[in-house]
Amino acid sequence: MGRLAGRIAVVVGAGQTPGATMGNGRATALRFAEEGATVLAVDRDGASAEQTLALARERGGDGSVCEADITREADAARIVATCLERYGRLDVLHNNVGIGAGDRGPTQMTEDVWDRIFATNLKGIMLVCKHALPPMREQGAGVITNISSVAAVCAVGIVAYKSSKAALNAYTHSLATGNARYGIRANVIMPGLMNTPMAIEGYVAAGHDRDTLIASRDAQVPLGGRMGDAWDVANAALFLASDEARFITGVCLPVDGGQSARIG
């Protein structure tokens, strides 16, 4: 029996940016499936979510796909409705979303960049949670895990991304305190420097040398001088979703090789 046997898990952001490595959302969907969960793989890119589902089935898992854009409330509601129609319940909601394209310093910030980043990184997650909470409350149980970033607590130059992820931490804290009486747990994972397609491929496409970029990022990590990867995030997500974390809620868990431990 797997650690999530019999559970229904929605993984938002289960697809990924193309690249040589694996993304956090895809890895999490696979780990959940390997541990017995039926996974509803959600992504704006339905084809990428289908690839994730195919990999899950190769590992003995099962589930289905829902193509949706969580910045639209109708889509957020449809994700939950689809889960309930297909499987009858919703046990785990894992929100692995985050964008930062166009981010810049405070005097160069544009309104459209700010709004676009907050729409995905905060509003979209809020909308999915809004619709997931009622069935979880009715069940008397549920787990919500939101993917933030150590950028929320560390010094970085990306103002909108940092602000949106700090707000996500606060929002998740409110989820935890407001829904504990319903048996719902809500936590945050804050990844640090990761070797994932979203973290690497954009810089490479902009002309950065891949090896130099990876070496520079590795050098910033205290633990072993090496970035983490998607499986580090997925394993943390599995723990928080499982009964092993049944007494844990309202936590912001860094998965960062000690990067945030440098504060102070």
VEXDREN-2710 file (C-alpha; in Angstrom, 1 decimal):
% VEXDREN-2710
k/r/px/py/pz
1/MET/0.0/0.0/0.0
2/GLY/1.4/3.4/-1.0
3/ARG/1.4/6.4/1.3
4/LEU/-1.4/8.0/-0.7
5/ALA/-3.4/4.8/-1.5
6/GLY/-7.0/5.6/-2.3
7/ARG/-6.5/9.4/-2.3
8/ILE/-7.7/11.7/-5.0
9/ALA/-5.1/14.4/-5.7
10/VAL/-5.4/17.4/-7.9
11/VAL/-2.0/18.7/-9.1
12/VAL/-2.2/22.1/-10.6
13/GLY/0.8/22.8/-12.8
14/ALA/1.3/19.1/-13.6
15/GLY/2.8/19.9/-17.0
16/GLN/6.1/21.6/-17.5
17/THR/8.3/23.9/-19.6
18/PRO/10.2/21.8/-22.2
19/GLY/13.8/21.1/-21.1
20/ALA/16.4/18.5/-20.3
21/THR/15.3/18.1/-16.7
22/MET/12.0/17.6/-14.9
23/GLY/9.7/20.3/-13.4
24/ASN/8.4/20.4/-9.9
25/GLY/4.8/19.9/-10.8
26/ARG/5.4/16.9/-13.0
27/ALA/7.7/15.2/-10.5
28/THR/5.0/15.7/-7.7
29/ALA/2.3/14.2/-9.9
30/LEU/4.5/11.2/-10.5
31/ARG/5.4/10.7/-6.8
32/PHE/1.7/11.0/-5.8
33/ALA/0.8/8.4/-8.5
34/GLU/3.6/6.1/-7.5
35/GLU/2.3/6.2/-3.9
36/GLY/-1.2/5.2/-4.9
37/ALA/-3.0/8.5/-5.5
38/THR/-5.4/8.9/-8.4
39/VAL/-4.1/12.1/-10.0
40/LEU/-6.0/14.8/-11.8
41/ALA/-3.2/16.5/-13.8
42/VAL/-4.1/20.1/-14.4
43/ASP/-2.2/22.5/-16.7
44/ARG/-2.8/25.3/-19.2
45/ASP/-0.9/23.1/-21.6
46/GLY/-3.1/20.0/-21.9
47/ALA/-0.6/18.2/-24.1
48/SER/2.1/18.6/-21.4
49/ALA/-0.3/17.3/-18.7
50/GLU/-1.1/14.3/-20.9
51/GLN/2.7/13.6/-21.1
52/THR/2.7/13.7/-17.3
53/LEU/-0.2/11.3/-17.1
54/ALA/1.5/8.9/-19.5
55/LEU/4.6/8.8/-17.3
56/ALA/2.4/8.2/-14.3
57/ARG/0.8/5.2/-15.9
58/GLU/4.2/3.8/-16.8
59/ARG/4.9/3.9/-13.1
60/GLY/1.8/2.0/-12.3
61/GLY/-0.3/5.1/-11.4
62/ASP/-3.6/6.4/-12.9
63/GLY/-5.6/9.5/-13.3
64/SER/-6.8/11.9/-15.9
65/VAL/-6.2/15.4/-17.3
66/CYS/-8.0/18.7/-17.0
67/GLU/-6.8/21.6/-19.2
68/ALA/-7.5/24.9/-17.4
69/ASP/-6.2/28.4/-16.7
70/ILE/-6.6/29.1/-13.0
71/THR/-6.5/32.9/-13.5
72/ARG/-10.1/32.5/-14.7
73/GLU/-12.6/31.6/-11.9
74/ALA/-14.8/29.6/-14.2
75/ASP/-11.7/27.4/-15.0
76/ALA/-10.8/27.1/-11.3
77/ALA/-14.4/26.0/-10.5
78/ARG/-14.3/23.5/-13.3
79/ILE/-11.2/21.9/-12.0
80/VAL/-12.9/21.0/-8.7
81/ALA/-16.2/20.1/-10.4
82/THR/-14.3/17.8/-12.8
83/CYS/-12.5/16.1/-9.9
84/LEU/-15.8/15.5/-8.1
85/GLU/-17.6/14.3/-11.2
86/ARG/-14.9/11.8/-12.0
87/TYR/-13.8/10.6/-8.6
88/GLY/-16.4/11.7/-6.0
89/ARG/-14.1/13.5/-3.6
90/LEU/-10.9/15.7/-3.4
91/ASP/-8.3/14.7/-0.8
92/VAL/-5.2/16.6/-1.9
93/LEU/-4.9/19.9/-3.7
94/HIS/-1.3/20.7/-4.8
95/ASN/-0.9/24.1/-6.4
96/ASN/2.4/24.2/-8.3
97/VAL/2.2/27.5/-10.2
98/GLY/4.4/30.5/-10.5
99/ILE/5.6/32.9/-13.1
100/GLY/8.1/35.8/-13.1
101/ALA/8.6/36.8/-16.7
102/GLY/9.2/40.5/-17.1
103/ASP/9.8/41.1/-13.4
104/ARG/12.1/44.0/-12.6
105/GLY/12.9/46.6/-9.9
106/PRO/10.4/48.9/-8.2
107/THR/11.1/52.0/-10.4
108/GLN/10.9/50.0/-13.7
109/MET/7.9/47.9/-12.7
110/THR/5.0/48.0/-15.2
111/GLU/1.4/47.6/-14.2
112/ASP/0.8/44.7/-16.7
113/VAL/3.7/42.7/-15.4
114/TRP/2.7/43.2/-11.8
115/ASP/-0.9/42.2/-12.5
116/ARG/0.1/39.2/-14.6
117/ILE/2.4/37.8/-12.0
118/PHE/-0.1/38.3/-9.1
119/ALA/-2.9/36.9/-11.2
120/THR/-1.1/33.6/-11.6
121/ASN/1.0/33.4/-8.4
122/LEU/-1.7/34.5/-5.9
123/LYS/-5.2/35.0/-7.4
124/GLY/-5.2/31.8/-9.4
125/ILE/-4.3/29.7/-6.3
126/MET/-6.9/31.6/-4.2
127/LEU/-9.6/30.8/-6.8
128/VAL/-8.8/27.1/-6.9
129/CYS/-8.7/26.9/-3.1
130/LYS/-12.0/28.8/-2.9
131/HIS/-13.8/26.1/-4.8
132/ALA/-11.9/23.2/-3.3
133/LEU/-12.6/24.1/0.3
134/PRO/-16.4/23.4/0.4
135/PRO/-16.1/19.7/-0.6
136/MET/-13.1/19.3/1.7
137/ARG/-15.1/20.8/4.6
138/GLU/-18.0/18.5/3.8
139/GLN/-15.6/15.5/3.9
140/GLY/-14.1/16.7/7.2
141/ALA/-10.6/16.3/5.7
142/GLY/-8.2/17.6/3.1
143/VAL/-4.7/18.7/2.3
144/ILE/-3.7/21.9/0.5
145/THR/-0.1/22.5/-0.4
146/ASN/1.0/25.7/-2.2
147/ILE/4.4/26.1/-3.9
148/SER/5.9/29.4/-2.9
149/SER/9.7/30.2/-3.0
150/VAL/12.5/31.2/-0.7
151/ALA/12.4/34.4/-2.7
152/ALA/9.5/35.3/-0.3
153/VAL/12.0/35.5/2.6
154/CYS/15.4/36.1/0.9
155/ALA/16.9/39.2/-0.7
156/VAL/16.2/39.1/-4.5
157/GLY/15.8/41.7/-7.1
158/ILE/12.5/40.3/-8.6
159/VAL/10.0/42.5/-6.8
160/ALA/6.6/41.2/-8.1
161/TYR/7.6/37.6/-7.8
162/LYS/8.9/38.0/-4.3
163/SER/5.9/40.0/-3.2
164/SER/3.4/37.5/-4.7
165/LYS/5.1/34.6/-3.0
166/ALA/5.3/36.3/0.3
167/ALA/1.6/37.0/0.0
168/LEU/1.0/33.4/-0.9
169/ASN/2.7/32.4/2.4
170/ALA/0.4/34.7/4.3
171/TYR/-2.7/33.5/2.4
172/THR/-1.8/29.8/3.2
173/HIS/-1.4/30.7/6.8
174/SER/-4.9/32.0/6.8
175/LEU/-6.1/28.9/5.1
176/ALA/-4.5/26.8/7.8
177/THR/-5.9/28.7/10.8
178/GLY/-9.3/29.1/9.3
179/ASN/-9.8/25.6/8.2
180/ALA/-8.2/23.5/10.9
181/ARG/-11.6/23.0/12.6
182/TYR/-12.7/21.2/9.4
183/GLY/-9.8/18.8/9.5
184/ILE/-8.1/20.6/6.5
185/ARG/-4.3/21.1/6.6
186/ALA/-2.7/23.8/4.5
187/ASN/1.1/24.3/4.1
188/VAL/3.6/25.9/1.9
189/ILE/6.8/24.6/0.3
190/MET/9.5/27.2/-0.5
191/PRO/11.9/25.8/-3.1
192/GLY/15.3/27.3/-3.4
193/LEU/17.6/27.2/-6.4
194/MET/16.4/24.2/-8.4
195/ASN/17.7/22.6/-11.6
196/THR/14.3/22.6/-13.4
197/PRO/13.3/23.7/-16.9
198/MET/11.5/26.8/-15.7
199/ALA/14.5/27.9/-13.7
200/ILE/17.1/27.2/-16.5
201/GLU/15.7/27.2/-20.0
202/GLY/14.6/30.8/-20.2
203/TYR/18.1/32.1/-19.3
204/VAL/19.6/29.7/-21.9
205/ALA/17.2/30.8/-24.5
206/ALA/18.3/34.4/-23.8
207/GLY/21.9/33.5/-24.5
208/HIS/23.4/32.4/-21.2
209/ASP/25.8/29.5/-21.3
210/ARG/24.1/26.5/-19.6
211/ASP/27.1/25.1/-17.9
212/THR/28.2/28.5/-16.6
213/LEU/24.6/29.3/-15.4
214/ILE/24.3/26.0/-13.5
215/ALA/27.8/26.4/-11.9
216/SER/26.8/29.9/-10.7
217/ARG/23.6/28.7/-9.2
218/ASP/25.2/25.6/-7.6
219/ALA/27.8/27.9/-6.0
220/GLN/25.1/29.8/-4.1
221/VAL/23.7/26.6/-2.3
222/PRO/25.2/26.0/1.2
223/LEU/24.4/22.3/1.3
224/GLY/26.8/20.5/-1.0
225/GLY/27.3/23.4/-3.4
226/ARG/24.6/22.0/-5.7
227/MET/21.1/22.9/-6.6
228/GLY/18.2/20.7/-5.8
229/ASP/15.9/19.1/-8.3
230/ALA/12.2/18.5/-8.8
231/TRP/12.3/15.3/-6.8
232/ASP/13.4/17.2/-3.7
233/VAL/10.2/19.3/-4.0
234/ALA/8.1/16.2/-4.9
235/ASN/9.3/14.3/-1.8
236/ALA/8.5/17.2/0.5
237/ALA/5.0/17.4/-1.1
238/LEU/4.5/13.7/-0.7
239/PHE/5.3/14.0/3.0
240/LEU/3.0/16.9/3.6
241/ALA/0.2/15.2/1.7
242/SER/0.6/11.9/3.6
243/ASP/-0.7/10.9/7.1
244/GLU/2.9/11.2/8.3
245/ALA/2.2/15.0/8.4
246/ARG/-1.2/14.7/10.0
247/PHE/-0.3/17.1/12.8
248/ILE/1.4/19.7/10.5
249/THR/-0.5/22.7/9.2
250/GLY/0.4/26.4/8.7
251/VAL/4.0/25.6/7.9
252/CYS/6.3/27.2/5.4
253/LEU/8.8/24.5/4.6
254/PRO/12.1/25.6/2.9
255/VAL/13.5/23.0/0.4
256/ASP/16.5/25.0/-0.4
257/GLY/19.8/23.4/0.7
258/GLY/20.1/25.9/3.6
259/GLN/19.8/29.1/1.5
260/SER/17.2/30.7/3.7
261/ALA/19.0/29.6/6.8
262/ARG/21.6/32.3/6.0
263/ILE/19.0/34.9/7.1
264/GLY/20.3/36.6/10.2
END
